[in-house]
Every structure is written in structure tokens, then in C-alpha cells.
Amino acid sequence: MNNTERRMADLILGKLRVWDPLLCYDDLDRPIIEIELDSLDALELTHLLEREFKVKADLETTSSSAFLRDYITYFTSLVNSA
């Protein structure tokens, strides 16, 4: 993971550890449904990453992400193209 991806992972896990303090980097590869991330949580994560990295995400793309790692990959591509 590069620095940008690590920062994104830390932000995502920081937000989700409120509900599950045992989440770790390996959980980024678990299906989102297993982590019990609902649509409002996903929207909050999207807005958090948009603000932090000053990018605008496509909600259809983020809502179709099956894994948290997909979020990181997508947002990294947005940051790299900005």
C-alpha cells in the first residue's frame, strides 16, 4: 500500500472501528456485506474520502463496490487523475 492508500485505509477503518474495534487491514478484503456496512455508512465513507482528498466520487461506482478495498482502489484512481 502506498501512502495515499494507507491514509484511505486508516480513515475507513477509523470510521468503522466505532462499531467493530477489532477491524484491521485484512478486513478491507472482506465483502462489505459481511462487515454490515449499510448504504448510509457507505455514503458517509464516500463523503469522508471526498473531503479528505478533495475529489468528487460517482455514487453509482461507490455503491457498487463489493469490498472496502474497491473503495480504496477507486478513490486512489480519482486522486491520481486530479
Secondary structure by P-SEA (a helix, b strand, c coil): ccaaaaaaaaaaaaaaccccccccccccccccccccccaaaaaaaaaaaaaaccccccaaaaaacccaaaaaaaaaaaaaac
